[in-house]
Amino acid sequence: MVTYKPAAEQNAVRLTQNTTLAFDKLNLTAAGTDVVSDTELDLKAGKIYASVKKFNALSQYTVKIPKASPACAAPCSASPWTARCGV
């Protein structure tokens, strides 16, 4: 068993058993003293638990889902195919 505890300022994604997840985008761009991230995950099957610790106003974090409604702990807007959660 591998155990990993991310630092407080890191983002994390945990997958449950039998989950299929693709990273469609994972871009980081320096913007002065800050970093702008553009992340797009494609959840094909299963469940994920995502924690976004540090989020720039220009950054995007998108999770495409196959069906149903997402559950977001932060403000969230969703269509049947895409969940956008702002933190």
C-alpha positions, -999 to +999 in steps of 0.1 A: +000+000+000+013+034-009+005+063+014+008+099+003-002+130+021-001+161-001+011+194+013-016+220+022-011+240-010-013+210-034-044+198-053-054+161-050-076+137-068-086+104-052-101+075-073-123+047-060-120+012-073-129+006-110-126+042-119-116+053-153-103+089-155-085+108-182-065+140-179-076+160-210-057+191-200-031+198-173-014+231-181+004+254-157+014+289-168+035+314-149+018+348-144+041+371-125+044+357-090+014+334-095+006+303-115-025+299-137-037+263-141-060+249-167-071+214-156-097+192-174-106+158-161-128+133-180-145+109-156-155+079-178-167+056-149-165+054-111-161+081-085-134+107-077-128+130-048-110+161-058-096+187-035-084+220-050-064+239-023-050+268-043-070+284-071-061+315-090-090+336-104-078+330-139-075+292-134-100+266-145-108+232-130-133+212-151-146+177-146-165+161-174-190+135-161-209+108-181-243+112-164-261+123-133-254+154-112-221+162-095-218+168-058-196+198-051-186+211-018-179+245-034-201+267-056-208+246-087-226+248-120-233+217-140-247+205-173-253+168-180-217+165-193-196+190-175-192+201-138-174+234-131-166+238-094-152+270-081-133+270-049 
